[in-house]
């Protein structure tokens, strides 16, 4: 799914896929893809967005 998502408070998050990071990130380890649907109904997931976290202000 590409494009802009418009979500309201309480809406379920759409499924998406990201490359996992961790202790071995950038050290030649195999990158693992993680999907939100891998955790749906199994674990609680918190999504946090920081739109300007890595920009100089």
MMTF fields as JSON, N, C-alpha, C and O atoms, coordinates in Angstrom:
{
  "mmtfVersion": "1.0.0",
  "mmtfProducer": "UNKNOWN",
  "numBonds": 227,
  "numAtoms": 228,
  "numGroups": 57,
  "numChains": 1,
  "numModels": 1,
  "chainsPerModel": [1],
  "groupsPerChain": [57],
  "chainIdList": ["A"],
  "bondAtomList": [4, 2, 8, 6, 12, 10, 16, 14, 20, 18, 24, 22, 28, 26, 32, 30, 36, 34, 40, 38, 44, 42, 48, 46, 52, 50, 56, 54, 60, 58, 64, 62, 68, 66, 72, 70, 76, 74, 80, 78, 84, 82, 88, 86, 92, 90, 96, 94, 100, 98, 104, 102, 108, 106, 112, 110, 116, 114, 120, 118, 124, 122, 128, 126, 132, 130, 136, 134, 140, 138, 144, 142, 148, 146, 152, 150, 156, 154, 160, 158, 164, 162, 168, 166, 172, 170, 176, 174, 180, 178, 184, 182, 188, 186, 192, 190, 196, 194, 200, 198, 204, 202, 208, 206, 212, 210, 216, 214, 220, 218, 224, 222],
  "bondOrderList": [1, 1, 1, 1, 1, 1, 1, 1, 1, 1, 1, 1, 1, 1, 1, 1, 1, 1, 1, 1, 1, 1, 1, 1, 1, 1, 1, 1, 1, 1, 1, 1, 1, 1, 1, 1, 1, 1, 1, 1, 1, 1, 1, 1, 1, 1, 1, 1, 1, 1, 1, 1, 1, 1, 1, 1],
  "groupList": [{"groupName": "UNK", "atomNameList": ["N", "CA", "C", "O"], "elementList": ["N", "C", "C", "O"], "formalChargeList": [0, 0, 0, 0], "bondAtomList": [1, 0, 2, 1, 3, 2], "bondOrderList": [1, 1, 2], "singleLetterCode": "X", "chemCompType": "L-PEPTIDE LINKING"}],
  "groupTypeList": [0, 0, 0, 0, 0, 0, 0, 0, 0, 0, 0, 0, 0, 0, 0, 0, 0, 0, 0, 0, 0, 0, 0, 0, 0, 0, 0, 0, 0, 0, 0, 0, 0, 0, 0, 0, 0, 0, 0, 0, 0, 0, 0, 0, 0, 0, 0, 0, 0, 0, 0, 0, 0, 0, 0, 0, 0],
  "groupIdList": [1, 2, 3, 4, 5, 6, 7, 8, 9, 10, 11, 12, 13, 14, 15, 16, 17, 18, 19, 20, 21, 22, 23, 24, 25, 26, 27, 28, 29, 30, 31, 32, 33, 34, 35, 36, 37, 38, 39, 40, 41, 42, 43, 44, 45, 46, 47, 48, 49, 50, 51, 52, 53, 54, 55, 56, 57],
  "secStructList": [7, 7, 1, 7, 7, 7, 7, 7, 6, 6, 7, 7, 7, 7, 7, 7, 3, 3, 3, 7, 7, 1, 6, 6, 6, 6, 6, 6, 7, 7, 7, 7, 3, 3, 3, 4, 4, 4, 6, 6, 6, 6, 1, 7, 7, 7, 7, 7, 7, 7, 6, 6, 6, 6, 1, 7, 7],
  "xCoordList": [0.846, 0.0, 0.892, 1.75, 0.689, 1.47, 0.53, -0.666, 1.078, 0.275, 0.108, 0.841, -0.863, -1.121, -2.243, -3.279, -2.03, -3.057, -3.638, -2.901, -4.946, -5.586, -6.227, -7.197, -5.684, -6.171, -6.712, -6.226, -7.704, -8.272, -7.887, -7.545, -7.943, -7.654, -8.592, -9.804, -8.016, -8.805, -8.903, -9.339, -8.505, -8.518, -7.41, -6.333, -7.666, -6.582, -5.531, -5.864, -4.282, -3.193, -3.201, -3.424, -2.958, -2.853, -1.581, -0.602, -1.599, -0.425, 0.712, 0.476, 1.939, 3.112, 4.299, 4.244, 5.369, 6.572, 7.777, 7.907, 8.66, 9.886, 11.053, 10.858, 12.252, 13.446, 13.803, 13.916, 13.978, 14.29, 15.688, 16.594, 15.848, 17.154, 17.401, 16.476, 18.595, 18.916, 20.415, 21.143, 20.882, 22.299, 23.18, 24.335, 22.646, 23.466, 23.253, 23.833, 22.45, 22.182, 23.476, 24.219, 23.74, 24.924, 26.21, 27.288, 26.128, 27.325, 27.381, 28.017, 26.72, 26.775, 25.756, 25.713, 24.944, 23.933, 22.8, 22.575, 22.099, 20.978, 19.874, 19.528, 19.331, 18.244, 16.941, 16.657, 16.148, 14.885, 13.738, 13.722, 12.782, 11.592, 10.558, 10.337, 9.933, 8.908, 7.633, 7.673, 6.516, 5.219, 4.38, 4.454, 3.598, 2.702, 1.75, 1.415, 1.318, 0.389, 1.0, 0.263, 2.338, 2.986, 2.613, 2.669, 2.237, 1.956, 0.474, 0.063, -0.322, -1.75, -2.434, -2.394, -3.059, -3.76, -2.865, -3.363, -1.538, -0.606, 0.092, 0.306, 0.445, 1.168, 0.629, 0.029, 0.849, 0.508, 1.627, 2.804, 1.269, 2.25, 1.949, 0.798, 2.978, 2.833, 3.579, 4.762, 2.888, 3.509, 3.689, 2.749, 4.889, 5.177, 5.818, 6.707, 5.379, 5.903, 6.505, 5.889, 7.713, 8.422, 8.776, 9.884, 7.864, 8.063, 9.359, 9.938, 9.815, 11.024, 12.146, 12.991, 12.171, 13.125, 14.579, 15.434, 14.874, 16.264, 16.549, 17.419, 15.816, 16.05, 16.515, 16.036, 17.436, 17.874, 16.765, 16.095, 16.571, 15.51, 16.127, 15.41],
  "yCoordList": [-1.174, 0.0, 1.238, 1.393, 2.092, 3.325, 4.504, 4.375, 5.64, 6.848, 7.398, 7.042, 8.264, 8.922, 8.206, 7.897, 7.946, 7.311, 8.367, 9.136, 8.407, 9.309, 8.457, 7.742, 8.537, 7.755, 8.675, 9.79, 8.202, 8.902, 8.133, 6.953, 8.797, 8.136, 6.938, 7.057, 5.794, 4.584, 3.703, 2.557, 4.215, 3.399, 2.353, 2.628, 1.151, 0.173, 0.615, 1.169, 0.374, 0.756, -0.163, -1.366, 0.391, -0.456, -1.294, -0.902, -2.434, -3.296, -2.615, -1.947, -2.788, -2.263, -3.153, -3.976, -2.985, -3.788, -2.867, -1.882, -3.192, -2.435, -3.402, -4.577, -2.906, -3.697, -3.542, -2.425, -4.659, -4.642, -4.083, -4.28, -3.392, -2.913, -3.468, -3.955, -3.397, -3.909, -3.948, -3.18, -4.839, -4.928, -5.224, -4.801, -5.953, -6.344, -5.45, -5.712, -4.418, -3.536, -2.883, -2.309, -2.97, -2.363, -3.136, -2.638, -4.329, -5.12, -6.384, -7.364, -6.37, -7.504, -8.591, -9.584, -8.437, -9.449, -9.348, -8.299, -10.452, -10.463, -9.55, -9.587, -8.74, -7.839, -8.605, -9.256, -8.538, -9.247, -8.274, -7.18, -8.673, -7.858, -8.206, -9.376, -7.183, -7.354, -6.691, -5.57, -7.375, -6.818, -6.609, -7.395, -5.563, -5.316, -6.5, -6.865, -7.092, -8.224, -9.439, -10.318, -9.508, -10.596, -10.566, -11.596, -9.404, -9.224, -9.009, -9.069, -8.763, -8.463, -9.629, -10.769, -9.325, -10.323, -11.169, -12.001, -10.973, -11.773, -10.954, -11.436, -9.714, -8.854, -7.431, -7.07, -6.643, -5.225, -4.5, -4.762, -3.591, -2.826, -1.345, -0.922, -0.56, 0.891, 1.528, 1.261, 2.367, 3.095, 4.545, 5.182, 5.056, 6.449, 7.109, 6.53, 8.302, 9.027, 10.339, 11.09, 10.6, 11.831, 12.514, 12.331, 13.292, 13.853, 14.647, 14.617, 15.339, 16.165, 15.716, 16.526, 14.455, 13.971, 14.135, 14.407, 13.975, 14.01, 15.205, 15.141, 16.281, 17.485, 18.602, 18.727, 19.404, 20.532, 21.559, 21.884, 22.06, 23.039, 24.337, 25.305],
  "zCoordList": [0.0, 0.0, 0.0, 0.869, -0.954, -1.029, -1.001, -1.262, -0.685, -0.69, 0.709, 1.631, 0.845, 2.112, 2.84, 2.253, 4.119, 4.936, 5.85, 6.466, 5.94, 6.88, 7.959, 7.706, 9.151, 10.275, 11.347, 11.537, 12.032, 13.17, 14.428, 14.359, 15.569, 16.838, 16.983, 16.803, 17.308, 17.493, 16.266, 16.37, 15.086, 13.874, 13.946, 14.475, 13.417, 13.36, 12.351, 11.303, 12.663, 11.755, 10.538, 10.673, 9.348, 8.163, 8.225, 8.86, 7.573, 7.577, 6.81, 5.804, 7.291, 6.603, 6.921, 7.835, 6.164, 6.333, 6.483, 5.757, 7.43, 7.664, 7.829, 8.139, 7.622, 7.885, 9.352, 9.857, 10.031, 11.456, 11.694, 10.885, 12.799, 13.231, 14.629, 15.279, 15.073, 16.406, 16.592, 15.964, 17.451, 17.787, 16.583, 16.548, 15.583, 14.435, 13.218, 12.164, 13.332, 12.197, 11.714, 12.51, 10.428, 9.841, 10.077, 9.753, 10.626, 10.925, 10.076, 10.464, 8.921, 8.011, 8.286, 7.559, 9.303, 9.592, 8.576, 7.972, 8.404, 7.469, 7.992, 9.173, 7.104, 7.474, 7.408, 6.403, 8.457, 8.531, 8.302, 8.867, 7.475, 7.243, 8.305, 8.615, 8.851, 9.865, 9.355, 8.847, 9.487, 9.092, 10.349, 11.293, 10.351, 11.477, 11.647, 12.774, 10.556, 10.634, 11.333, 11.783, 11.433, 12.168, 13.651, 14.323, 14.16, 15.576, 15.877, 17.036, 14.853, 15.061, 15.78, 15.317, 16.915, 17.696, 18.586, 19.345, 18.508, 19.298, 20.376, 21.488, 20.044, 20.973, 20.845, 19.833, 21.872, 21.794, 21.077, 21.328, 20.188, 19.428, 19.613, 19.499, 19.897, 20.015, 18.856, 18.648, 18.106, 17.003, 17.427, 17.901, 17.255, 17.588, 16.376, 15.751, 16.045, 14.896, 15.364, 16.12, 14.902, 15.224, 13.908, 13.404, 13.343, 11.998, 11.809, 10.723, 12.817, 12.646, 13.566, 13.946, 13.928, 14.922, 14.501, 15.344, 13.216, 12.784, 11.873, 11.004, 12.079, 11.285, 12.197, 13.324, 11.726, 12.548, 12.681, 11.701, 13.866, 14.101, 14.559, 14.816]
}
